[in-house]
Amino acid sequence: MIHITVLASSSSGNAYLITDGQTELLIEAGIHYKHIQRALAFRVVSRLAGCLLSHEHRDHSESICSLIKSGVDVYTSQGTAEVLNIANSHRVKQIKAQERFVVGTWTILPFEVEHDAEEPLGFLLANQDGDKLLFATDTSYLRYRFAGLTHIMIECNYALDILYQNVSLGKVSVGVKDRVLASHFSLEHVKDFLRSNDLSHVQQIHLLHLSDNNSDEERFRREVMELTGLPVYVAKK
């Protein structure tokens, strides 16, 4: 059974602990290393089988060098590794979209996402019990459909009406609005994605990376629950 612990999920930092009861992984390392240490009861190396890193932006990668120094293997794309100047570390395992790899009891399939980063990735994780977890954040589009999902962790950064209202009120600049539209997943995107995928085995949906200014936690949870009839959790810390 998959257990998800949110350490942080916002524009200030993102980090998630994932375990199937046998192999524990960190997805993203966008918070201070001491917070990761505390979350793992200061047993970072003995507990973590690895860290999956989607892209290089600081709110996802802040502690990646500390994790490497501590002895944790990091799985990320060549483009991300090169931008962060970690490509030469023996702890960095460079992965490619559409090429599966195994970490402990997890089989992981990276896939392309659309973001203003060098070589960003999403991840589909499957364990030996038949569970499948989708992790997709910081993307304006998901080109793939996924079968047999049991857990979904997906960005729900903004709602179009809230974003445009904030632009009209002068709270958000046109430049920021354009970047948000080109780089992040909206409530509307999430609902379209869920409609087009098989949810028959899904147990939980986790909405990630909500914008501080352009989101509404209760509304997002309610609308996704009404659409799917599934338990929906908003990761906002």
C-alpha positions as CSV (number, residue, x, y, z in Angstrom):
1,M,0.0,0.0,0.0
2,I,1.3,3.4,-0.9
3,H,1.7,6.1,1.7
4,I,2.3,9.7,0.8
5,T,3.7,12.3,3.2
6,V,3.8,16.0,2.0
7,L,6.8,17.8,3.4
8,A,6.1,21.0,1.3
9,S,4.1,21.9,-1.7
10,S,4.1,25.5,-2.9
11,S,6.0,28.0,-4.9
12,S,8.3,28.3,-1.9
13,G,9.3,24.6,-1.8
14,N,8.3,21.1,-2.8
15,A,9.2,17.7,-1.3
16,Y,7.2,14.5,-0.9
17,L,8.0,11.2,0.8
18,I,6.6,8.1,-0.9
19,T,6.7,4.5,0.4
20,D,5.1,1.2,-0.4
21,G,6.1,-0.2,3.0
22,Q,9.4,-1.5,1.6
23,T,11.1,1.2,-0.4
24,E,11.0,4.8,0.6
25,L,11.7,7.6,-1.9
26,L,11.9,11.3,-1.8
27,I,10.3,13.1,-4.8
28,E,11.7,16.7,-5.1
29,A,14.1,18.3,-2.6
30,G,13.0,21.9,-2.7
31,I,13.2,22.6,1.0
32,H,16.1,23.1,3.5
33,Y,18.0,19.9,4.2
34,K,17.4,20.2,7.9
35,H,13.7,19.8,7.3
36,I,14.2,16.7,5.3
37,Q,16.5,15.3,8.1
38,R,13.8,16.0,10.7
39,A,11.1,14.4,8.6
40,L,13.2,11.2,8.3
41,A,14.2,11.3,12.0
42,F,17.8,12.0,11.0
43,R,18.0,8.7,9.2
44,V,18.2,10.1,5.7
45,V,20.6,7.6,4.2
46,S,19.3,4.5,6.0
47,R,15.7,5.3,5.0
48,L,15.9,6.7,1.5
49,A,16.5,4.5,-1.5
50,G,16.8,7.6,-3.6
51,C,15.4,11.0,-4.7
52,L,13.5,11.7,-7.9
53,L,14.1,15.2,-9.1
54,S,11.7,16.6,-11.8
55,H,13.7,19.7,-12.8
56,E,16.2,22.2,-11.6
57,H,14.1,25.1,-10.2
58,R,15.1,26.0,-6.7
59,D,11.7,25.2,-5.2
60,H,12.3,21.6,-6.3
61,S,16.1,21.3,-5.9
62,E,17.3,23.4,-3.0
63,S,18.7,20.5,-1.0
64,I,19.8,18.2,-3.8
65,C,23.6,18.8,-3.2
66,S,23.1,18.1,0.5
67,L,21.4,14.8,-0.3
68,I,24.2,13.8,-2.7
69,K,26.8,14.7,-0.1
70,S,25.0,12.6,2.5
71,G,25.1,9.6,0.2
72,V,21.6,9.5,-1.4
73,D,21.3,8.6,-5.0
74,V,19.5,11.2,-7.2
75,Y,17.6,10.2,-10.3
76,T,17.1,13.1,-12.8
77,S,17.5,14.0,-16.4
78,Q,20.8,14.9,-18.0
79,G,19.6,18.4,-18.7
80,T,18.6,19.0,-15.1
81,A,21.9,17.5,-13.8
82,E,23.9,19.7,-16.0
83,V,22.1,22.9,-15.1
84,L,22.6,22.1,-11.4
85,N,26.3,21.1,-12.0
86,I,25.8,17.7,-10.4
87,A,26.2,15.6,-13.6
88,N,29.7,14.3,-12.6
89,S,28.6,13.0,-9.2
90,H,28.5,9.2,-9.0
91,R,25.4,9.6,-6.9
92,V,23.5,11.1,-9.8
93,K,21.8,8.6,-12.0
94,Q,20.8,10.3,-15.3
95,I,17.5,9.0,-16.6
96,K,15.6,9.5,-19.8
97,A,12.0,9.9,-20.7
98,Q,10.3,6.6,-21.7
99,E,13.2,4.5,-20.3
100,R,12.2,2.5,-17.2
101,F,14.5,2.0,-14.2
102,V,14.2,0.2,-10.9
103,V,14.8,1.5,-7.4
104,G,14.1,-1.2,-4.7
105,T,10.5,-2.4,-5.1
106,W,9.6,0.5,-7.5
107,T,9.7,0.4,-11.3
108,I,9.7,4.0,-12.5
109,L,8.9,5.4,-15.9
110,P,9.9,9.0,-16.5
111,F,7.9,11.0,-19.1
112,E,8.1,14.4,-20.7
113,V,6.3,17.4,-19.3
114,E,6.0,21.0,-20.5
115,H,7.8,23.5,-18.3
116,D,10.3,26.3,-18.7
117,A,13.2,24.2,-17.5
118,E,16.0,22.3,-19.3
119,E,14.7,18.7,-19.4
120,P,11.8,18.4,-17.0
121,L,10.1,15.0,-16.2
122,G,7.1,13.5,-14.6
123,F,7.1,10.0,-13.1
124,L,4.9,6.9,-13.1
125,L,5.8,4.6,-10.2
126,A,4.6,1.0,-10.0
127,N,5.3,-1.3,-7.1
128,Q,5.2,-5.1,-6.7
129,D,1.7,-5.1,-5.2
130,G,0.2,-3.6,-8.4
131,D,-0.1,-0.1,-7.2
132,K,0.6,2.7,-9.7
133,L,1.3,6.3,-8.7
134,L,1.4,9.2,-11.1
135,F,3.5,12.3,-10.2
136,A,3.2,15.3,-12.5
137,T,4.0,18.9,-11.5
138,D,5.2,22.1,-13.1
139,T,3.7,21.4,-16.6
140,S,1.3,23.1,-18.9
141,Y,0.3,20.0,-20.6
142,L,0.2,16.2,-20.2
143,R,0.4,14.4,-23.5
144,Y,0.0,10.9,-22.1
145,R,-2.9,8.8,-20.8
146,F,-2.3,6.3,-18.0
147,A,-4.0,3.0,-17.2
148,G,-4.4,1.3,-13.9
149,L,-3.5,4.3,-11.7
150,T,-4.2,3.9,-8.0
151,H,-2.8,7.2,-6.7
152,I,-2.5,10.5,-8.5
153,M,-0.3,13.4,-7.4
154,I,-0.9,16.2,-9.9
155,E,-0.2,20.0,-10.0
156,C,-3.3,22.2,-9.6
157,N,-1.6,25.6,-9.6
158,Y,-4.3,28.1,-10.5
159,A,-7.8,28.6,-11.9
160,L,-8.2,30.7,-15.0
161,D,-10.9,33.0,-13.6
162,I,-8.9,33.7,-10.5
163,L,-5.7,34.4,-12.5
164,Y,-7.4,36.8,-14.9
165,Q,-9.2,38.6,-12.0
166,N,-5.9,39.1,-10.4
167,V,-4.4,40.5,-13.6
168,S,-7.4,42.9,-13.9
169,L,-6.9,44.1,-10.3
170,G,-3.1,44.6,-10.8
171,K,-2.2,41.9,-8.4
172,V,-0.5,39.8,-11.1
173,S,1.5,41.2,-14.0
174,V,0.8,40.3,-17.6
175,G,4.3,38.8,-17.8
176,V,3.7,36.6,-14.8
177,K,0.3,35.6,-16.2
178,D,1.9,34.5,-19.4
179,R,4.5,32.4,-17.6
180,V,1.9,30.7,-15.5
181,L,-0.2,29.8,-18.5
182,A,2.9,28.4,-20.3
183,S,4.4,26.5,-17.4
184,H,1.8,25.3,-15.0
185,F,-1.2,23.0,-14.7
186,S,-4.6,24.7,-13.9
187,L,-7.7,23.4,-12.3
188,E,-9.3,23.2,-15.7
189,H,-6.3,21.1,-17.0
190,V,-6.6,18.8,-14.0
191,K,-10.3,18.2,-14.6
192,D,-9.8,17.6,-18.3
193,F,-6.9,15.2,-17.6
194,L,-9.1,13.2,-15.1
195,R,-12.0,13.0,-17.5
196,S,-9.7,11.5,-20.1
197,N,-8.1,8.8,-17.9
198,D,-9.3,5.6,-16.4
199,L,-10.0,6.3,-12.7
200,S,-11.6,2.9,-11.9
201,H,-8.7,1.8,-9.7
202,V,-7.8,5.2,-8.2
203,Q,-7.8,5.4,-4.4
204,Q,-6.6,9.0,-3.8
205,I,-6.0,12.2,-5.7
206,H,-3.5,14.7,-4.3
207,L,-3.5,18.3,-5.7
208,L,0.0,19.8,-5.6
209,H,1.8,23.1,-5.9
210,L,-1.2,25.5,-5.5
211,S,-0.4,29.1,-6.2
212,D,-0.5,31.4,-3.2
213,N,-2.5,34.0,-5.2
214,N,-4.3,32.3,-8.0
215,S,-5.9,29.3,-6.2
216,D,-8.7,28.4,-3.9
217,E,-8.0,25.3,-1.8
218,E,-11.6,24.5,-0.8
219,R,-12.9,25.1,-4.3
220,F,-10.3,23.0,-6.0
221,R,-10.9,20.1,-3.6
222,R,-14.7,20.3,-4.0
223,E,-14.7,20.5,-7.8
224,V,-12.3,17.6,-8.2
225,M,-14.3,15.5,-5.6
226,E,-17.6,16.3,-7.4
227,L,-16.1,15.3,-10.7
228,T,-14.5,12.0,-9.6
229,G,-16.3,10.9,-6.5
230,L,-12.8,10.1,-5.0
231,P,-11.0,11.2,-1.9
232,V,-9.1,14.4,-2.8
233,Y,-6.3,15.9,-0.7
234,V,-4.8,19.3,-1.2
235,A,-1.1,19.4,-0.5
236,K,-0.3,22.9,0.7
237,K,2.4,23.4,3.3
